[in-house]
Amino acid sequence: MSLEKNQAPGSEKEERLKKLEALKAAGINPYPAESKRDHNIAQVFAEIEKLEADQTKVIVAGRLRGVRGHGNLTFAHLEDASGRIQLAFSKKELGDESYKRFVKLIDSGDFIEAAGAIFSTHSGEKSIMVADWTLLSKAIAPIPDSWYGLKDEDERYRRRYLDILLNPETRDIFYKKALFWEVTRDFMKRHGFFEVETPTLETTTGGAEANPFRTHHDDFDLDVFLRISVGELWQKRLMAAGFEKVFEIGRVYRNEGSSPDHLQEFTNMEFYWAYANYEMGMKFTQELYQEIALKVFGKTKFSTKGMEYDLAGEWSKLDYREAVLAKTGIDVLQASEAEMKKKLDELKVKYEGDNRERLMDTLWKYCRRSIAGPVFLVNHPKLVSPLSKAKPENSELTERFQIIIAGSEVGNGFSELNDPVDQRQRFKLQQKLIERGDKEAMMPDWEFVEMLEHGMPPTCGFGFGERLFAFMVDKPVRETTLFPLMRPKREDTEKKETPLKKNK
């Protein structure tokens, strides 16, 4: 007898609810608080030859999948986070009452605990002959079919728990992502960096050019912002405080549009390194990216959006001004705003804002699309780098670098500006842009300028985010986020259950 009935999901849910009530009527708690599990499935397989030879009983626990009955014998697979093993339920082994209860009241998708000894089936599959079982959690909704039940992207993200359950590739992405940040953290600490935590609520948003999220602090009766960088201006305060190497891995929020490469909430890492400049930063970050590639993915060659690149070896440098000039014929240091707008119109590139900084940045972003990388973009104009130190030989340019891979920026660093007079002037310029309606201009932080007046050592700062990981696995960043933000379902659709084909 098969436990999987060919019913519509709604009717199956009703049947499962009836089973739930029957379990309660029989005095069985369908949601106990504990389990006596003494092996996970990976541990069982690690010791399986000895366990089978000694006929040692093990207690495993997990979710039942693929239950199928054959008269007085029923097979099922049990899954936990470490693996999957076959269970055999025999009427002879369990007794009439226990076997009948299992067959009648337990479904695929339920969590159970099973105790028994290892044996090999006729086909040679290592299995557990169940001598006793306990229900741990009754699932009243059926698990959808892996391929046909969750094909809709919206449903996959909204019911991410099912997407991960049914798709081993999705689950593997998040194990790799955890390792990605673990390798990053280990690299930083191994090189003497001290991990810190800085505020996520700020009265001014510093460290990047982006539109922030606003909220209200009731106790202070004060409007505040969710941070748009991982504490850049706070970490630089720590340089003035006497720390020499600090870093933070944390969440960042930007109230901007979504795209395959952008989300409004994501994880970044930023470090600040006293007595280092951007040249040292380039060498250091190249080593970091190469270590991530080898320790997380076991390779240095990747393909992202159809573009091939190799992170091994020395990376070349690309001049910002020369790159834009070669691609568009526009000299960003000499061209007028009207000339830049005309060129963007010719290229059919949309742009927001009509100030020189935004136009210059849009031209560069058009040019970078075809760059496979990895390359270091250098010699950024001062106008697009309000926190970067100017180059001594050309005050119009800055000691900044960006890492370009597959047509996008996946890392940004510079020799930090520590001249309080210069910083004050640049903040005043940003303030004018804000007053002209530029939502992405950087908010001035005058207390930060005050810190600089007390003195900050020469410092290299750098940041990168989970976009790098998304590129390495060649997935949209939304796909590499456990629970991306979704619009709530409308109230009238909340009452309707999306039909999902059950797993057989």
Wavefront OBJ file of the C-alpha trace (Angstrom):
o trace
v 0.000 0.000 0.000
v 1.347 3.448 -0.897
v 0.977 6.359 1.486
v 1.051 8.789 -1.439
v -2.525 9.243 -2.628
v -3.331 10.806 -5.960
v -5.285 13.725 -4.483
v -5.359 17.475 -5.003
v -3.242 19.364 -2.445
v -6.318 20.806 -0.726
v -7.917 17.397 -0.129
v -4.609 15.915 0.971
v -4.244 18.657 3.560
v -7.693 17.790 4.883
v -6.662 14.126 5.123
v -3.509 15.071 6.993
v -5.501 17.166 9.453
v -7.690 14.144 10.119
v -4.565 12.090 10.778
v -3.361 14.768 13.158
v -6.553 14.492 15.162
v -6.321 10.693 15.140
v -2.779 10.876 16.537
v -3.931 13.155 19.336
v -6.886 10.877 20.061
v -4.433 7.986 20.399
v -2.518 9.928 23.032
v 0.417 10.736 20.737
v 1.940 14.197 20.896
v 2.477 15.159 17.232
v 4.942 17.921 18.170
v 7.196 16.755 21.033
v 10.005 19.013 22.232
v 12.922 16.591 22.158
v 14.592 13.783 20.266
v 16.881 11.002 21.442
v 18.900 11.023 18.207
v 22.423 9.699 18.777
v 23.717 9.692 15.172
v 23.218 11.972 12.243
v 23.072 10.231 8.886
v 26.606 11.133 7.892
v 27.874 9.581 11.127
v 25.917 6.400 10.388
v 27.582 6.045 6.985
v 31.002 6.842 8.459
v 30.638 3.872 10.851
v 28.304 1.730 8.768
v 30.464 -1.381 8.312
v 31.088 -1.696 12.051
v 27.473 -0.869 12.928
v 26.212 -3.562 10.546
v 28.703 -6.163 11.740
v 27.922 -5.520 15.409
v 24.186 -5.041 14.801
v 24.395 -1.905 16.924
v 21.154 0.018 17.074
v 21.299 3.694 16.116
v 18.737 6.429 16.615
v 18.352 8.812 13.688
v 15.935 11.652 13.063
v 14.847 13.703 10.078
v 12.201 14.277 7.425
v 10.566 11.330 5.653
v 10.688 11.392 1.859
v 9.413 9.006 -0.780
v 7.355 6.660 1.416
v 6.288 3.531 -0.479
v 4.476 0.477 0.868
v 4.653 -3.190 -0.116
v 2.103 -5.054 1.987
v 3.740 -5.855 5.303
v 6.900 -3.917 4.436
v 7.214 -0.157 3.865
v 10.298 1.728 2.742
v 11.071 5.428 3.071
v 14.058 7.703 2.920
v 15.002 9.791 5.910
v 16.819 13.087 5.367
v 18.689 15.303 7.778
v 21.147 18.120 7.087
v 24.001 15.620 6.682
v 22.482 13.160 4.219
v 19.836 10.580 3.377
v 19.356 6.933 4.356
v 16.713 4.319 3.621
v 14.459 3.098 6.422
v 12.578 -0.211 6.356
v 9.384 -0.599 8.402
v 8.391 -4.251 8.841
v 5.120 -5.404 10.381
v 6.990 -8.370 11.823
v 9.658 -6.137 13.430
v 7.348 -3.366 14.700
v 4.248 -5.364 15.586
v 0.735 -4.909 14.212
v -0.252 -1.768 16.114
v 2.931 0.274 15.542
v 3.139 -0.715 11.891
v -0.533 0.037 11.251
v -0.206 3.444 12.941
v 2.782 4.296 10.785
v 1.074 3.240 7.554
v -2.235 4.924 8.340
v -1.119 8.140 10.041
v 2.389 9.039 8.835
v 3.109 10.845 5.552
v 6.016 11.864 3.411
v 7.230 15.185 4.796
v 6.701 14.256 8.460
v 9.663 14.392 10.850
v 10.272 11.189 12.767
v 12.852 9.546 14.982
v 13.748 5.963 14.098
v 15.779 3.413 16.058
v 17.151 0.231 14.515
v 20.085 -1.763 13.212
v 21.868 -1.537 9.858
v 21.217 -4.162 7.188
v 21.711 -4.482 3.432
v 18.749 -4.902 1.090
v 18.728 -7.415 -1.781
v 20.043 -4.653 -4.045
v 22.867 -3.949 -1.587
v 21.540 -0.604 -0.281
v 22.563 0.075 3.318
v 19.395 0.681 5.307
v 18.026 0.774 8.845
v 15.516 -1.856 9.908
v 13.298 0.200 12.207
v 12.584 -1.399 15.560
v 10.880 1.672 17.021
v 9.794 5.054 15.733
v 8.501 8.312 17.191
v 6.715 11.163 15.450
v 8.577 14.462 15.927
v 6.514 16.809 13.761
v 3.419 16.207 11.660
v 3.432 18.037 8.323
v -0.116 18.994 7.390
v 0.834 20.417 3.978
v 2.374 18.137 1.338
v 5.868 18.777 -0.021
v 5.689 19.924 -3.674
v 7.389 18.100 -6.498
v 11.001 19.225 -6.845
v 10.766 20.423 -10.447
v 7.108 21.049 -11.204
v 5.795 22.359 -7.894
v 8.132 25.346 -7.544
v 8.997 26.506 -11.024
v 7.667 30.023 -10.470
v 10.499 32.305 -9.311
v 8.258 34.316 -7.000
v 7.109 31.159 -5.240
v 10.655 29.846 -4.937
v 11.751 32.999 -3.122
v 8.577 33.311 -1.077
v 8.793 29.672 0.031
v 12.561 29.547 0.168
v 12.458 26.764 2.767
v 10.906 24.478 0.141
v 13.286 25.656 -2.573
v 16.267 24.744 -0.387
v 14.692 21.475 0.716
v 14.036 20.340 -2.847
v 17.076 21.765 -4.611
v 20.495 20.541 -3.414
v 22.217 23.080 -5.694
v 20.478 25.938 -3.887
v 21.482 24.515 -0.509
v 25.074 24.143 -1.678
v 25.204 27.813 -2.686
v 24.568 28.874 0.893
v 27.134 26.482 2.351
v 29.629 28.014 -0.081
v 28.530 31.521 0.814
v 29.132 30.845 4.502
v 32.594 29.512 3.617
v 33.181 32.615 1.456
v 32.800 34.887 4.494
v 34.635 32.442 6.773
v 37.672 32.477 4.461
v 37.480 36.278 4.279
v 37.358 36.628 8.061
v 40.212 34.150 8.536
v 42.359 35.979 5.973
v 41.821 39.324 7.688
v 42.549 38.004 11.180
v 45.587 36.078 9.983
v 46.975 39.380 8.702
v 46.497 41.101 12.021
v 43.171 42.857 11.479
v 40.858 43.418 14.458
v 37.146 42.750 13.893
v 34.820 45.540 15.025
v 31.136 46.457 15.030
v 29.967 49.929 14.071
v 26.489 51.535 14.094
v 23.854 50.531 11.568
v 21.696 53.544 12.511
v 23.280 56.883 11.631
v 22.306 60.545 11.702
v 24.241 61.014 8.454
v 25.089 58.296 5.943
v 28.774 58.323 5.133
v 31.133 56.168 3.138
v 29.263 55.824 -0.138
v 27.033 57.565 -2.614
v 23.585 56.004 -2.386
v 19.993 56.771 -1.449
v 19.449 55.658 2.178
v 16.480 54.195 4.017
v 15.020 56.566 6.609
v 13.448 55.653 9.932
v 12.612 57.405 13.194
v 14.188 57.040 16.625
v 11.261 57.489 19.017
v 13.264 57.982 22.210
v 15.440 60.751 20.721
v 12.596 61.980 18.470
v 15.140 61.956 15.697
v 15.137 60.848 12.049
v 17.964 58.406 11.365
v 19.229 56.400 8.397
v 20.168 52.779 7.855
v 23.827 52.712 6.921
v 24.918 52.537 3.292
v 28.483 51.393 4.042
v 30.012 49.102 6.653
v 30.925 51.909 9.010
v 33.516 53.625 6.834
v 33.559 56.916 8.740
v 33.378 55.052 12.064
v 36.242 52.720 11.216
v 38.377 55.688 10.184
v 37.677 57.229 13.586
v 39.291 54.084 14.986
v 42.440 54.919 13.022
v 42.555 58.225 14.927
v 41.886 56.279 18.148
v 45.097 54.281 17.734
v 43.925 51.073 16.099
v 45.959 50.254 13.004
v 44.089 47.382 11.335
v 40.305 46.951 11.630
v 37.573 45.308 9.583
v 33.862 44.628 9.755
v 31.536 42.221 7.939
v 27.954 43.430 8.146
v 24.674 44.342 6.536
v 24.238 47.430 4.369
v 21.021 49.073 3.143
v 20.456 51.153 0.011
v 17.022 52.378 -1.042
v 17.611 51.882 -4.730
v 16.381 49.761 -7.608
v 16.747 46.005 -7.875
v 18.675 44.288 -10.644
v 20.527 40.983 -11.115
v 23.543 42.675 -9.463
v 21.813 44.865 -6.857
v 19.634 44.413 -3.793
v 18.506 46.905 -1.165
v 19.963 44.813 1.686
v 23.240 42.929 1.443
v 26.460 41.999 3.236
v 29.731 43.868 2.769
v 33.199 43.726 4.260
v 35.322 46.842 4.795
v 38.814 47.159 6.229
v 41.025 50.100 7.194
v 44.790 49.770 7.384
v 46.923 52.503 8.908
v 50.273 53.410 7.313
v 49.251 51.711 4.060
v 48.323 53.283 0.725
v 46.236 52.186 -2.234
v 49.168 50.414 -3.930
v 49.540 48.189 -0.843
v 45.779 47.752 -0.823
v 45.778 46.448 -4.397
v 48.386 43.819 -3.602
v 46.551 42.775 -0.434
v 43.102 42.483 -2.024
v 44.445 40.554 -4.992
v 45.804 37.975 -2.532
v 42.469 37.951 -0.665
v 40.415 37.291 -3.805
v 42.797 34.579 -4.937
v 42.587 32.843 -1.557
v 38.779 33.008 -1.635
v 38.766 31.502 -5.127
v 41.001 28.587 -4.170
v 39.629 27.804 -0.703
v 35.933 28.197 -1.510
v 35.804 27.028 -5.138
v 39.098 25.189 -5.665
v 39.860 27.157 -8.836
v 40.837 30.582 -10.155
v 39.092 30.456 -13.547
v 35.464 31.563 -13.627
v 32.707 32.387 -16.090
v 30.200 35.113 -15.211
v 27.472 36.290 -17.590
v 29.325 34.563 -20.403
v 32.605 36.386 -19.663
v 35.677 34.279 -18.854
v 38.360 35.482 -16.423
v 41.201 34.084 -14.328
v 41.993 35.518 -10.902
v 45.477 33.958 -10.815
v 48.665 35.941 -11.405
v 49.142 39.709 -11.424
v 46.199 41.873 -12.390
v 46.633 44.734 -14.841
v 45.689 48.378 -14.229
v 43.266 50.434 -16.302
v 43.227 54.246 -16.310
v 39.732 55.708 -15.721
v 40.158 58.736 -18.011
v 41.858 56.770 -20.797
v 39.264 53.990 -20.690
v 36.344 56.393 -21.139
v 38.200 58.350 -23.826
v 39.019 55.205 -25.816
v 35.450 53.890 -25.654
v 33.445 57.105 -26.113
v 35.811 59.831 -27.296
v 34.951 61.883 -24.199
v 37.692 63.307 -21.957
v 35.918 63.360 -18.597
v 38.331 65.967 -17.230
v 37.801 68.387 -20.104
v 34.331 67.753 -21.555
v 31.397 69.941 -20.590
v 28.216 68.582 -19.040
v 26.435 69.266 -22.327
v 29.003 67.201 -24.243
v 28.679 64.304 -21.824
v 24.877 64.359 -22.045
v 25.032 64.467 -25.818
v 27.323 61.428 -25.898
v 25.093 59.488 -23.492
v 22.097 60.311 -25.670
v 24.002 59.085 -28.740
v 24.836 55.856 -26.904
v 21.182 55.550 -25.805
v 22.287 55.295 -22.192
v 19.797 56.440 -19.580
v 21.125 58.722 -16.866
v 19.729 60.302 -13.727
v 20.702 63.788 -12.680
v 22.454 66.317 -14.838
v 25.420 67.168 -12.635
v 28.945 66.512 -13.776
v 29.671 63.789 -11.217
v 26.658 61.670 -12.149
v 27.251 62.069 -15.886
v 30.913 61.117 -15.538
v 30.022 58.034 -13.491
v 27.373 56.957 -16.024
v 29.862 57.212 -18.890
v 32.315 54.997 -17.032
v 29.638 52.423 -16.187
v 28.819 52.208 -19.889
v 32.493 51.554 -20.655
v 33.034 48.862 -18.048
v 30.368 46.534 -19.473
v 32.780 44.859 -21.872
v 35.683 44.409 -19.414
v 36.087 40.767 -18.381
v 38.899 41.489 -15.918
v 40.223 41.100 -13.432
v 41.660 44.617 -13.612
v 42.298 47.439 -11.194
v 40.620 50.637 -12.339
v 42.834 53.544 -11.195
v 43.233 57.317 -11.486
v 39.637 58.216 -10.713
v 38.737 61.922 -10.963
v 38.407 63.660 -7.607
v 34.786 64.547 -8.329
v 33.663 60.896 -8.177
v 35.909 60.088 -5.187
v 34.946 62.440 -2.319
v 36.770 60.425 0.366
v 39.931 59.545 -1.552
v 43.334 61.223 -1.285
v 44.368 63.273 -4.329
v 47.437 62.182 -6.303
v 50.459 64.416 -5.539
v 51.403 64.672 -9.207
v 47.845 65.524 -10.390
v 45.373 66.979 -7.911
v 42.440 66.289 -10.274
v 42.936 62.535 -9.812
v 42.843 60.327 -6.733
v 44.664 57.341 -5.245
v 41.692 55.039 -5.696
v 41.232 51.562 -7.134
v 38.247 49.484 -8.091
v 38.299 45.787 -8.946
v 36.481 45.105 -12.217
v 35.233 41.619 -13.082
v 32.681 40.613 -15.728
v 31.753 44.198 -16.524
v 31.051 45.258 -12.954
v 32.806 46.698 -9.917
v 33.347 44.082 -7.197
v 35.639 45.980 -4.841
v 36.507 49.591 -4.056
v 39.445 51.045 -2.154
v 41.658 54.075 -1.838
v 44.266 55.969 0.086
v 41.916 57.660 2.523
v 41.669 61.417 2.526
v 43.003 62.626 5.882
v 43.354 66.333 5.110
v 40.554 68.033 7.096
v 40.598 71.197 4.970
v 40.296 69.265 1.727
v 37.624 66.980 3.215
v 35.557 69.954 4.369
v 35.659 71.452 0.864
v 34.603 68.171 -0.740
v 31.732 67.777 1.707
v 30.567 71.295 0.836
v 30.495 70.273 -2.822
v 28.456 67.163 -1.950
v 26.068 69.365 0.030
v 25.480 71.493 -3.061
v 24.688 68.372 -5.064
v 22.154 67.325 -2.427
v 20.549 70.764 -2.579
v 20.272 70.352 -6.357
v 18.324 67.131 -5.848
v 21.031 64.455 -6.192
v 19.726 61.636 -3.971
v 22.990 59.690 -4.243
v 25.335 62.503 -3.202
v 27.232 61.863 0.024
v 25.884 63.468 3.184
v 28.493 65.665 4.888
v 29.596 64.465 8.321
v 31.076 67.486 10.053
v 31.973 65.497 13.175
v 34.097 63.299 10.949
v 35.902 66.412 9.731
v 36.460 67.352 13.379
v 38.077 63.949 13.922
v 40.404 64.590 11.001
v 41.397 67.880 12.593
v 42.737 65.864 15.526
v 44.798 63.815 13.082
v 44.381 60.474 11.299
v 47.377 58.506 10.014
v 47.808 57.614 6.330
v 45.280 54.835 5.763
v 44.153 52.457 3.034
v 40.469 51.534 3.075
v 38.710 48.897 1.007
v 35.291 47.289 0.738
v 33.585 44.529 -1.215
v 30.301 42.700 -0.945
v 28.389 39.572 -1.704
v 28.155 40.576 -5.357
v 31.615 39.033 -5.697
v 30.252 35.720 -4.431
v 27.268 35.931 -6.792
v 29.651 36.485 -9.689
v 31.797 33.512 -8.692
v 28.784 31.180 -8.698
v 27.418 32.977 -11.800
v 24.005 33.640 -10.277
v 21.942 36.813 -9.824
v 22.612 38.217 -6.357
v 18.947 37.631 -5.477
v 19.490 33.907 -6.056
v 22.358 33.903 -3.541
v 20.278 35.598 -0.828
v 18.504 33.280 1.592
v 15.381 35.386 1.956
v 15.221 38.262 -0.559
v 12.653 40.937 0.185
v 9.265 40.137 -1.364
v 6.142 42.206 -1.771
v 3.479 40.951 0.666
v 0.702 38.971 -0.920
v -2.543 40.883 -1.321
v -5.069 40.037 1.364
v -7.477 38.458 -1.106
v -4.782 36.086 -2.365
v -3.578 35.197 1.144
v -6.678 33.049 1.572
v -5.936 31.066 -1.564
v -3.285 28.400 -1.429
v -1.054 28.179 -4.477
v -1.531 24.702 -5.986
v 1.670 22.720 -5.752
v 2.188 19.217 -7.055
v 3.233 16.914 -4.262
v 6.428 14.921 -4.263
v 5.971 11.251 -5.030
l 1 2 3 4 5 6 7 8 9 10 11 12 13 14 15 16 17 18 19 20 21 22 23 24 25 26 27 28 29 30 31 32 33 34 35 36 37 38 39 40 41 42 43 44 45 46 47 48 49 50 51 52 53 54 55 56 57 58 59 60 61 62 63 64 65 66 67 68 69 70 71 72 73 74 75 76 77 78 79 80 81 82 83 84 85 86 87 88 89 90 91 92 93 94 95 96 97 98 99 100 101 102 103 104 105 106 107 108 109 110 111 112 113 114 115 116 117 118 119 120 121 122 123 124 125 126 127 128 129 130 131 132 133 134 135 136 137 138 139 140 141 142 143 144 145 146 147 148 149 150 151 152 153 154 155 156 157 158 159 160 161 162 163 164 165 166 167 168 169 170 171 172 173 174 175 176 177 178 179 180 181 182 183 184 185 186 187 188 189 190 191 192 193 194 195 196 197 198 199 200 201 202 203 204 205 206 207 208 209 210 211 212 213 214 215 216 217 218 219 220 221 222 223 224 225 226 227 228 229 230 231 232 233 234 235 236 237 238 239 240 241 242 243 244 245 246 247 248 249 250 251 252 253 254 255 256 257 258 259 260 261 262 263 264 265 266 267 268 269 270 271 272 273 274 275 276 277 278 279 280 281 282 283 284 285 286 287 288 289 290 291 292 293 294 295 296 297 298 299 300 301 302 303 304 305 306 307 308 309 310 311 312 313 314 315 316 317 318 319 320 321 322 323 324 325 326 327 328 329 330 331 332 333 334 335 336 337 338 339 340 341 342 343 344 345 346 347 348 349 350 351 352 353 354 355 356 357 358 359 360 361 362 363 364 365 366 367 368 369 370 371 372 373 374 375 376 377 378 379 380 381 382 383 384 385 386 387 388 389 390 391 392 393 394 395 396 397 398 399 400 401 402 403 404 405 406 407 408 409 410 411 412 413 414 415 416 417 418 419 420 421 422 423 424 425 426 427 428 429 430 431 432 433 434 435 436 437 438 439 440 441 442 443 444 445 446 447 448 449 450 451 452 453 454 455 456 457 458 459 460 461 462 463 464 465 466 467 468 469 470 471 472 473 474 475 476 477 478 479 480 481 482 483 484 485 486 487 488 489 490 491 492 493 494 495 496 497 498 499 500 501 502 503 504
